[in-house]
């Protein structure tokens, strides 16, 4: 009975969004990010073709936007916002770490393959 009383008090103070509002919000957010990616992919602005940390700035923007979309999908569709802080951190930070590690590996191997392609010989013999 005490639990019901507290719930009634909090229902008046907290405004809950309906599921329809949440779905539309997710749709609009992901659509905007995807539209930005598509526009940048089609036009490829010359100002974003400068090299930053061994890769074009445009590629970094694509990687960051993809990570943001993946984080938001995990946050919303996997219902991470309703979980405890520790579980959220374990799931999200593990994924972020693995994505960063994958990007590092791809950049390292891609740089090596590019060097072999341009010079025609192997730089390192393992």
SEBA-255304 format. One record per atom (N, C-alpha, C): residue number from 1; residue in three letters; atom name; x, y, z. Coordinates in pm, 1 decimal, decimal comma, padded with zeros to 6 digits. Example, Ala and Ser with C-alpha at 12.3 -4.5 7.8 and 13.67 -1.06 7.14 Angstrom:
<pts>
- 1	ALA	N	01319,0	-00569,0	00780,0 .
- 1	ALA	CA	01230,0	-00450,0	00780,0 .
- 1	ALA	C	01320,0	-00330,0	00780,0 .
- 2	SER	N	01285,0	-00225,0	00708,0 .
- 2	SER	CA	01367,0	-00106,0	00714,0 .
- 2	SER	C	01290,0	00003,0	00787,0 .
</pts>
This chain:
<pts>
- 1	UNK	N	00082,1	-00118,6	00000,0 .
- 1	UNK	CA	00000,0	00000,0	00000,0 .
- 1	UNK	C	00086,5	00124,9	00000,0 .
- 2	UNK	N	00193,9	00123,5	00076,1 .
- 2	UNK	CA	00284,4	00238,8	00076,7 .
- 2	UNK	C	00347,9	00255,9	-00060,6 .
- 3	UNK	N	00375,2	00143,8	-00126,8 .
- 3	UNK	CA	00436,2	00149,5	-00259,0 .
- 3	UNK	C	00342,3	00217,8	-00358,5 .
- 4	UNK	N	00213,3	00186,4	-00350,6 .
- 4	UNK	CA	00115,9	00247,3	-00440,4 .
- 4	UNK	C	00106,0	00397,1	-00416,5 .
- 5	UNK	N	00116,0	00440,2	-00291,8 .
- 5	UNK	CA	00107,5	00582,2	-00259,8 .
- 5	UNK	C	00225,6	00658,6	-00320,3 .
- 6	UNK	N	00346,1	00602,7	-00304,9 .
- 6	UNK	CA	00464,7	00667,4	-00362,2 .
- 6	UNK	C	00454,1	00671,7	-00514,1 .
- 7	UNK	N	00404,5	00564,9	-00573,2 .
- 7	UNK	CA	00390,2	00560,3	-00717,7 .
- 7	UNK	C	00292,0	00667,2	-00764,6 .
- 8	UNK	N	00183,2	00686,0	-00691,9 .
- 8	UNK	CA	00084,7	00787,1	-00729,6 .
- 8	UNK	C	00144,4	00927,5	-00720,1 .
- 9	UNK	N	00227,6	00952,3	-00619,2 .
- 9	UNK	CA	00291,9	01083,1	-00605,6 .
- 9	UNK	C	00387,1	01106,8	-00722,1 .
- 10	UNK	N	00467,4	01005,5	-00755,1 .
- 10	UNK	CA	00565,4	01021,8	-00861,8 .
- 10	UNK	C	00501,3	01028,7	-00999,8 .
- 11	UNK	N	00386,1	00969,2	-01017,7 .
- 11	UNK	CA	00319,9	00976,7	-01147,4 .
- 11	UNK	C	00278,4	01119,8	-01179,7 .
- 12	UNK	N	00246,4	01196,3	-01080,0 .
- 12	UNK	CA	00210,5	01335,2	-01104,3 .
- 12	UNK	C	00330,8	01422,2	-01136,4 .
- 13	UNK	N	00449,8	01384,4	-01088,3 .
- 13	UNK	CA	00570,1	01464,5	-01108,4 .
- 13	UNK	C	00645,8	01429,0	-01235,9 .
- 14	UNK	N	00643,1	01303,5	-01273,8 .
- 14	UNK	CA	00723,0	01257,2	-01387,5 .
- 14	UNK	C	00633,3	01243,4	-01508,5 .
- 15	UNK	N	00678,5	01300,3	-01618,0 .
- 15	UNK	CA	00605,4	01288,0	-01743,9 .
- 15	UNK	C	00667,6	01175,1	-01825,0 .
- 16	UNK	N	00589,6	01071,8	-01854,6 .
- 16	UNK	CA	00639,1	00958,9	-01931,8 .
- 16	UNK	C	00603,1	00978,5	-02078,2 .
- 17	UNK	N	00698,8	00946,1	-02166,8 .
- 17	UNK	CA	00671,7	00950,9	-02309,4 .
- 17	UNK	C	00603,4	00821,1	-02350,2 .
- 18	UNK	N	00514,5	00833,3	-02445,4 .
- 18	UNK	CA	00450,7	00711,8	-02496,3 .
- 18	UNK	C	00548,8	00638,8	-02587,8 .
- 19	UNK	N	00521,1	00512,8	-02612,4 .
- 19	UNK	CA	00607,2	00434,8	-02701,2 .
- 19	UNK	C	00607,7	00491,7	-02842,1 .
- 20	UNK	N	00495,7	00546,2	-02885,2 .
- 20	UNK	CA	00488,1	00606,1	-03017,8 .
- 20	UNK	C	00582,0	00725,7	-03028,3 .
- 21	UNK	N	00587,4	00809,9	-02926,0 .
- 21	UNK	CA	00679,1	00924,2	-02926,6 .
- 21	UNK	C	00824,3	00878,3	-02928,4 .
- 22	UNK	N	00855,7	00774,1	-02853,8 .
- 22	UNK	CA	00992,8	00722,5	-02851,9 .
- 22	UNK	C	01032,2	00668,2	-02988,7 .
- 23	UNK	N	00943,2	00594,4	-03051,8 .
- 23	UNK	CA	00972,3	00536,8	-03183,7 .
- 23	UNK	C	00995,1	00647,5	-03286,4 .
- 24	UNK	N	00911,5	00749,6	-03285,9 .
- 24	UNK	CA	00929,3	00861,3	-03379,9 .
- 24	UNK	C	01059,3	00936,5	-03352,7 .
- 25	UNK	N	01093,4	00953,1	-03225,4 .
- 25	UNK	CA	01218,5	01020,7	-03191,1 .
- 25	UNK	C	01339,9	00943,0	-03241,2 .
- 26	UNK	N	01337,4	00811,6	-03223,0 .
- 26	UNK	CA	01446,6	00726,6	-03271,8 .
- 26	UNK	C	01454,6	00733,0	-03423,5 .
- 27	UNK	N	01340,1	00723,2	-03489,3 .
- 27	UNK	CA	01336,5	00728,5	-03635,0 .
- 27	UNK	C	01393,7	00860,2	-03687,1 .
- 28	UNK	N	01354,2	00970,4	-03628,4 .
- 28	UNK	CA	01402,0	01101,0	-03673,6 .
- 28	UNK	C	01551,8	01115,5	-03649,0 .
- 29	UNK	N	01599,9	01075,4	-03531,5 .
- 29	UNK	CA	01743,0	01087,4	-03499,2 .
- 29	UNK	C	01828,7	01004,5	-03594,2 .
- 30	UNK	N	01791,8	00877,5	-03614,9 .
- 30	UNK	CA	01869,4	00791,2	-03703,0 .
- 30	UNK	C	01859,6	00834,9	-03849,2 .
- 31	UNK	N	01745,6	00889,1	-03888,5 .
- 31	UNK	CA	01730,0	00938,8	-04024,9 .
- 31	UNK	C	01820,0	01059,2	-04049,7 .
- 32	UNK	N	01828,2	01149,1	-03953,6 .
- 32	UNK	CA	01913,4	01267,5	-03969,0 .
- 32	UNK	C	02060,2	01226,1	-03982,1 .
- 33	UNK	N	02106,3	01136,8	-03896,1 .
- 33	UNK	CA	02246,0	01093,4	-03903,5 .
- 33	UNK	C	02273,4	01020,4	-04034,9 .
- 34	UNK	N	02181,3	00935,0	-04078,2 .
- 34	UNK	CA	02199,2	00863,6	-04204,5 .
- 34	UNK	C	02198,5	00960,9	-04321,8 .
- 35	UNK	N	02112,8	01061,4	-04318,0 .
- 35	UNK	CA	02109,4	01161,3	-04425,5 .
- 35	UNK	C	02241,4	01238,4	-04432,9 .
- 36	UNK	N	02297,0	01272,3	-04318,0 .
- 36	UNK	CA	02426,9	01340,5	-04315,5 .
- 36	UNK	C	02533,5	01251,0	-04378,5 .
- 37	UNK	N	02533,9	01123,2	-04343,6 .
- 37	UNK	CA	02631,1	01030,7	-04401,5 .
- 37	UNK	C	02614,9	01019,0	-04552,6 .
- 38	UNK	N	02491,9	01009,5	-04600,0 .
- 38	UNK	CA	02467,4	00996,1	-04743,5 .
- 38	UNK	C	02510,9	01121,8	-04817,9 .
- 39	UNK	N	02475,8	01238,7	-04765,6 .
- 39	UNK	CA	02513,5	01364,7	-04831,4 .
- 39	UNK	C	02665,4	01379,0	-04835,9 .
- 40	UNK	N	02733,3	01350,0	-04725,0 .
- 40	UNK	CA	02879,7	01358,0	-04724,2 .
- 40	UNK	C	02940,6	01254,9	-04818,2 .
- 41	UNK	N	02880,5	01136,4	-04828,8 .
- 41	UNK	CA	02931,2	01033,9	-04919,1 .
- 41	UNK	C	02913,6	01069,4	-05064,9 .
- 42	UNK	N	02806,8	01140,3	-05097,4 .
- 42	UNK	CA	02781,8	01178,4	-05236,6 .
- 42	UNK	C	02869,4	01296,7	-05277,0 .
- 43	UNK	N	02872,3	01401,3	-05195,3 .
- 43	UNK	CA	02942,7	01524,9	-05233,9 .
- 43	UNK	C	03091,7	01522,8	-05200,5 .
- 44	UNK	N	03132,6	01450,3	-05098,8 .
- 44	UNK	CA	03272,9	01441,3	-05057,0 .
- 44	UNK	C	03341,8	01577,5	-05060,7 .
- 45	UNK	N	03308,9	01666,3	-04966,2 .
- 45	UNK	CA	03365,7	01801,1	-04967,5 .
- 45	UNK	C	03518,8	01799,2	-04963,1 .
- 46	UNK	N	03579,0	01882,8	-05043,6 .
- 46	UNK	CA	03725,3	01888,6	-05052,5 .
- 46	UNK	C	03788,4	01929,6	-04919,9 .
- 47	UNK	N	03717,5	02010,1	-04841,7 .
- 47	UNK	CA	03771,7	02053,7	-04712,6 .
- 47	UNK	C	03786,2	01937,8	-04613,1 .
- 48	UNK	N	03713,2	01829,7	-04634,5 .
- 48	UNK	CA	03720,0	01714,1	-04544,8 .
- 48	UNK	C	03816,2	01606,9	-04594,1 .
- 49	UNK	N	03891,2	01635,9	-04699,7 .
- 49	UNK	CA	03985,1	01538,2	-04754,8 .
- 49	UNK	C	04125,6	01553,2	-04696,1 .
- 50	UNK	N	04141,8	01637,9	-04596,3 .
- 50	UNK	CA	04272,6	01653,7	-04532,6 .
- 50	UNK	C	04301,8	01532,3	-04445,3 .
- 51	UNK	N	04428,0	01499,5	-04434,0 .
- 51	UNK	CA	04468,7	01383,0	-04354,7 .
- 51	UNK	C	04474,3	01419,9	-04206,2 .
- 52	UNK	N	04412,1	01337,7	-04124,2 .
- 52	UNK	CA	04416,2	01352,2	-03978,9 .
- 52	UNK	C	04447,9	01213,9	-03921,5 .
- 53	UNK	N	04559,2	01203,2	-03853,1 .
- 53	UNK	CA	04604,1	01077,7	-03792,7 .
- 53	UNK	C	04604,3	00964,8	-03897,7 .
- 54	UNK	N	04660,8	00993,2	-04012,3 .
- 54	UNK	CA	04680,3	00891,3	-04114,8 .
- 54	UNK	C	04558,9	00855,8	-04197,3 .
- 55	UNK	N	04448,9	00927,2	-04180,9 .
- 55	UNK	CA	04328,4	00896,2	-04255,2 .
- 55	UNK	C	04254,6	01026,6	-04286,0 .
- 56	UNK	N	04176,8	01026,4	-04393,2 .
- 56	UNK	CA	04101,5	01146,9	-04428,8 .
- 56	UNK	C	04000,0	01181,4	-04320,1 .
- 57	UNK	N	03980,1	01310,3	-04300,7 .
- 57	UNK	CA	03884,6	01358,0	-04200,8 .
- 57	UNK	C	03744,3	01306,5	-04229,9 .
- 58	UNK	N	03709,3	01295,2	-04357,8 .
- 58	UNK	CA	03577,4	01243,9	-04395,6 .
- 58	UNK	C	03557,7	01100,7	-04345,9 .
- 59	UNK	N	03661,5	01019,2	-04355,2 .
- 59	UNK	CA	03651,6	00881,2	-04304,6 .
- 59	UNK	C	03633,0	00879,5	-04153,9 .
- 60	UNK	N	03703,1	00967,9	-04082,1 .
- 60	UNK	CA	03684,6	00977,2	-03937,1 .
- 60	UNK	C	03541,5	01016,3	-03903,8 .
- 61	UNK	N	03484,7	01107,9	-03980,3 .
- 61	UNK	CA	03345,4	01149,7	-03956,6 .
- 61	UNK	C	03251,1	01031,0	-03976,1 .
- 62	UNK	N	03272,9	00951,8	-04082,0 .
- 62	UNK	CA	03189,5	00833,5	-04104,2 .
- 62	UNK	C	03201,4	00734,7	-03988,4 .
- 63	UNK	N	03322,3	00710,9	-03941,1 .
- 63	UNK	CA	03342,9	00617,6	-03830,7 .
- 63	UNK	C	03272,8	00667,0	-03705,0 .
- 64	UNK	N	03287,4	00796,0	-03674,4 .
- 64	UNK	CA	03225,2	00852,1	-03553,9 .
- 64	UNK	C	03072,9	00847,2	-03563,5 .
- 65	UNK	N	03017,0	00884,1	-03678,5 .
- 65	UNK	CA	02871,1	00879,6	-03694,5 .
- 65	UNK	C	02818,4	00736,3	-03684,7 .
- 66	UNK	N	02892,7	00640,5	-03736,3 .
- 66	UNK	CA	02851,4	00500,2	-03726,4 .
- 66	UNK	C	02852,5	00453,1	-03581,6 .
- 67	UNK	N	02954,5	00493,6	-03506,8 .
- 67	UNK	CA	02960,2	00456,5	-03364,7 .
- 67	UNK	C	02845,3	00521,4	-03287,8 .
- 68	UNK	N	02812,9	00646,9	-03321,3 .
- 68	UNK	CA	02700,8	00714,8	-03255,0 .
- 68	UNK	C	02569,6	00640,9	-03284,0 .
- 69	UNK	N	02549,5	00601,6	-03409,5 .
- 69	UNK	CA	02427,5	00527,6	-03442,4 .
- 69	UNK	C	02422,6	00393,2	-03369,7 .
- 70	UNK	N	02534,4	00322,2	-03366,7 .
- 70	UNK	CA	02537,6	00192,5	-03298,2 .
- 70	UNK	C	02509,3	00210,1	-03149,2 .
- 71	UNK	N	02567,2	00314,4	-03088,6 .
- 71	UNK	CA	02543,2	00340,8	-02946,8 .
- 71	UNK	C	02395,5	00370,9	-02922,4 .
- 72	UNK	N	02336,4	00454,2	-03006,6 .
- 72	UNK	CA	02197,1	00491,7	-02986,6 .
- 72	UNK	C	02103,7	00373,3	-03007,5 .
- 73	UNK	N	02134,4	00288,0	-03106,0 .
- 73	UNK	CA	02052,2	00168,7	-03128,3 .
- 73	UNK	C	02061,1	00076,5	-03007,1 .
- 74	UNK	N	02182,8	00060,0	-02954,1 .
- 74	UNK	CA	02198,7	-00021,8	-02833,7 .
- 74	UNK	C	02123,5	00039,7	-02717,1 .
- 75	UNK	N	02134,0	00170,1	-02701,9 .
- 75	UNK	CA	02071,5	00240,7	-02591,0 .
- 75	UNK	C	01919,4	00228,0	-02596,1 .
- 76	UNK	N	01862,9	00240,4	-02714,8 .
- 76	UNK	CA	01717,4	00243,5	-02725,6 .
- 76	UNK	C	01655,9	00106,3	-02752,4 .
- 77	UNK	N	01702,9	00036,7	-02855,3 .
- 77	UNK	CA	01638,0	-00087,6	-02894,0 .
- 77	UNK	C	01674,0	-00205,0	-02804,6 .
- 78	UNK	N	01789,2	-00199,2	-02740,1 .
- 78	UNK	CA	01824,4	-00305,5	-02646,3 .
- 78	UNK	C	01785,9	-00266,5	-02503,7 .
- 79	UNK	N	01716,7	-00154,2	-02489,8 .
- 79	UNK	CA	01662,8	-00106,4	-02362,2 .
- 79	UNK	C	01770,7	-00086,3	-02256,0 .
- 80	UNK	N	01886,0	-00037,5	-02297,3 .
- 80	UNK	CA	01994,0	-00014,5	-02201,9 .
- 80	UNK	C	01965,1	00102,5	-02108,6 .
- 81	UNK	N	01878,7	00192,6	-02149,4 .
- 81	UNK	CA	01848,8	00306,9	-02063,5 .
- 81	UNK	C	01778,0	00264,8	-01934,7 .
- 82	UNK	N	01714,4	00148,2	-01937,3 .
- 82	UNK	CA	01640,7	00100,1	-01820,7 .
- 82	UNK	C	01724,0	00009,1	-01731,0 .
- 83	UNK	N	01846,2	-00023,0	-01772,1 .
- 83	UNK	CA	01929,9	-00114,8	-01695,6 .
- 83	UNK	C	02013,7	-00039,3	-01592,5 .
- 84	UNK	N	02082,0	-00115,6	-01509,0 .
- 84	UNK	CA	02168,3	-00052,4	-01409,2 .
- 84	UNK	C	02290,2	00008,2	-01478,0 .
- 85	UNK	N	02350,8	00103,8	-01409,0 .
- 85	UNK	CA	02464,6	00175,4	-01465,2 .
- 85	UNK	C	02580,3	00080,8	-01498,0 .
- 86	UNK	N	02606,7	-00015,7	-01411,3 .
- 86	UNK	CA	02718,2	-00108,3	-01432,1 .
- 86	UNK	C	02696,7	-00194,0	-01557,1 .
- 87	UNK	N	02576,0	-00245,5	-01576,4 .
- 87	UNK	CA	02548,1	-00327,7	-01694,2 .
- 87	UNK	C	02558,0	-00244,9	-01821,6 .
- 88	UNK	N	02505,1	-00122,6	-01817,7 .
- 88	UNK	CA	02515,4	-00034,2	-01934,8 .
- 88	UNK	C	02660,3	-00011,5	-01972,7 .
- 89	UNK	N	02742,1	00017,3	-01874,1 .
- 89	UNK	CA	02884,3	00042,6	-01902,2 .
- 89	UNK	C	02952,8	-00080,7	-01957,6 .
- 90	UNK	N	02923,1	-00197,2	-01900,8 .
- 90	UNK	CA	02986,6	-00320,2	-01950,3 .
- 90	UNK	C	02952,5	-00344,5	-02096,5 .
- 91	UNK	N	02826,6	-00330,4	-02132,4 .
- 91	UNK	CA	02785,0	-00358,2	-02269,6 .
- 91	UNK	C	02837,4	-00251,4	-02365,3 .
- 92	UNK	N	02815,4	-00126,0	-02333,0 .
- 92	UNK	CA	02849,4	-00017,8	-02425,3 .
- 92	UNK	C	02999,9	-00000,1	-02437,5 .
- 93	UNK	N	03071,8	00003,8	-02325,4 .
- 93	UNK	CA	03215,8	00029,4	-02333,5 .
- 93	UNK	C	03291,0	-00088,3	-02393,5 .
- 94	UNK	N	03241,1	-00209,4	-02375,1 .
- 94	UNK	CA	03303,3	-00323,4	-02441,5 .
- 94	UNK	C	03289,9	-00310,3	-02592,4 .
- 95	UNK	N	03171,5	-00274,1	-02637,7 .
- 95	UNK	CA	03150,5	-00256,1	-02781,5 .
- 95	UNK	C	03236,0	-00141,4	-02835,3 .
- 96	UNK	N	03241,8	-00030,5	-02765,3 .
- 96	UNK	CA	03322,8	00083,7	-02810,1 .
- 96	UNK	C	03470,2	00044,2	-02817,0 .
- 97	UNK	N	03519,1	-00027,0	-02716,3 .
- 97	UNK	CA	03658,2	-00071,2	-02717,1 .
- 97	UNK	C	03685,7	-00162,1	-02836,0 .
- 98	UNK	N	03597,1	-00258,1	-02861,1 .
- 98	UNK	CA	03618,6	-00350,7	-02971,3 .
- 98	UNK	C	03613,3	-00280,9	-03106,2 .
- 99	UNK	N	03525,8	-00182,6	-03121,7 .
- 99	UNK	CA	03519,0	-00107,4	-03246,9 .
- 99	UNK	C	03646,9	-00026,3	-03267,0 .
- 100	UNK	N	03694,4	00038,4	-03162,4 .
- 100	UNK	CA	03820,2	00114,1	-03172,7 .
- 100	UNK	C	03936,6	00021,2	-03205,5 .
- 101	UNK	N	03939,2	-00095,5	-03144,5 .
- 101	UNK	CA	04043,9	-00193,3	-03172,1 .
- 101	UNK	C	04037,9	-00240,0	-03317,1 .
- 102	UNK	N	03918,1	-00264,1	-03368,5 .
- 102	UNK	CA	03901,1	-00303,9	-03507,8 .
- 102	UNK	C	03950,4	-00194,7	-03602,1 .
- 103	UNK	N	03916,8	-00069,2	-03572,7 .
- 103	UNK	CA	03962,5	00042,2	-03655,8 .
- 103	UNK	C	04114,6	00048,5	-03655,5 .
- 104	UNK	N	04176,4	00031,4	-03538,0 .
- 104	UNK	CA	04322,7	00032,2	-03528,4 .
- 104	UNK	C	04384,3	-00077,7	-03614,2 .
- 105	UNK	N	04330,3	-00198,6	-03604,7 .
- 105	UNK	CA	04383,1	-00310,6	-03682,4 .
- 105	UNK	C	04367,6	-00283,9	-03832,2 .
- 106	UNK	N	04250,8	-00234,5	-03872,7 .
- 106	UNK	CA	04228,3	-00206,1	-04014,8 .
- 106	UNK	C	04324,0	-00099,3	-04066,8 .
- 107	UNK	N	04349,0	00003,9	-03986,7 .
- 107	UNK	CA	04441,7	00108,3	-04029,3 .
- 107	UNK	C	04584,5	00054,6	-04040,0 .
- 108	UNK	N	04626,1	-00026,0	-03944,1 .
- 108	UNK	CA	04761,1	-00082,1	-03946,6 .
- 108	UNK	C	04780,2	-00174,0	-04067,3 .
- 109	UNK	N	04690,0	-00265,7	-04086,1 .
- 109	UNK	CA	04702,4	-00359,9	-04196,9 .
- 109	UNK	C	04686,1	-00289,8	-04331,0 .
- 110	UNK	N	04593,5	-00194,8	-04337,4 .
- 110	UNK	CA	04574,7	-00119,8	-04461,6 .
- 110	UNK	C	04698,6	-00040,3	-04499,1 .
- 111	UNK	N	04764,1	00019,8	-04400,0 .
- 111	UNK	CA	04887,8	00093,6	-04425,7 .
- 111	UNK	C	04998,5	00002,7	-04474,3 .
- 112	UNK	N	05007,1	-00115,4	-04417,9 .
- 112	UNK	CA	05109,1	-00211,6	-04460,1 .
- 112	UNK	C	05083,1	-00257,5	-04603,9 .
- 113	UNK	N	04958,0	-00292,6	-04633,6 .
- 113	UNK	CA	04923,9	-00339,5	-04768,5 .
- 113	UNK	C	04947,0	-00227,8	-04870,3 .
- 114	UNK	N	04912,8	-00104,4	-04834,3 .
- 114	UNK	CA	04936,2	00008,2	-04925,0 .
- 114	UNK	C	05085,3	00026,3	-04952,0 .
- 115	UNK	N	05167,9	00012,7	-04847,3 .
- 115	UNK	CA	05312,6	00024,5	-04865,5 .
- 115	UNK	C	05367,8	-00082,9	-04957,6 .
- 116	UNK	N	05320,6	-00205,6	-04942,2 .
- 116	UNK	CA	05364,5	-00314,4	-05029,9 .
- 116	UNK	C	05317,4	-00288,4	-05172,7 .
- 117	UNK	N	05196,5	-00240,1	-05187,4 .
- 117	UNK	CA	05140,3	-00213,3	-05320,2 .
- 117	UNK	C	05219,6	-00104,7	-05392,2 .
- 118	UNK	N	05255,4	00001,6	-05319,5 .
- 118	UNK	CA	05326,4	00113,4	-05383,4 .
- 118	UNK	C	05472,2	00080,4	-05412,3 .
- 119	UNK	N	05541,7	00014,0	-05320,0 .
- 119	UNK	CA	05685,0	-00010,3	-05337,4 .
- 119	UNK	C	05714,0	-00143,1	-05406,9 .
- 120	UNK	N	05623,2	-00236,8	-05399,7 .
- 120	UNK	CA	05642,4	-00363,6	-05468,2 .
- 120	UNK	C	05722,1	-00466,2	-05390,2 .
- 121	UNK	N	05756,4	-00438,6	-05267,3 .
- 121	UNK	CA	05829,9	-00536,8	-05188,0 .
- 121	UNK	C	05780,0	-00535,1	-05044,2 .
- 122	UNK	N	05811,1	-00640,1	-04971,2 .
- 122	UNK	CA	05767,1	-00654,2	-04833,1 .
- 122	UNK	C	05860,4	-00575,6	-04742,0 .
- 123	UNK	N	05805,2	-00490,2	-04656,6 .
- 123	UNK	CA	05885,3	-00411,5	-04562,8 .
- 123	UNK	C	05930,1	-00496,7	-04444,7 .
- 124	UNK	N	05840,7	-00577,6	-04393,7 .
- 124	UNK	CA	05869,6	-00659,3	-04275,9 .
- 124	UNK	C	05849,2	-00805,4	-04310,8 .
- 125	UNK	N	05941,8	-00887,1	-04271,7 .
- 125	UNK	CA	05927,9	-01029,6	-04296,0 .
- 125	UNK	C	05904,9	-01098,6	-04162,4 .
- 126	UNK	N	05786,5	-01150,0	-04142,5 .
- 126	UNK	CA	05753,8	-01213,1	-04016,0 .
- 126	UNK	C	05790,4	-01356,7	-04027,9 .
</pts>
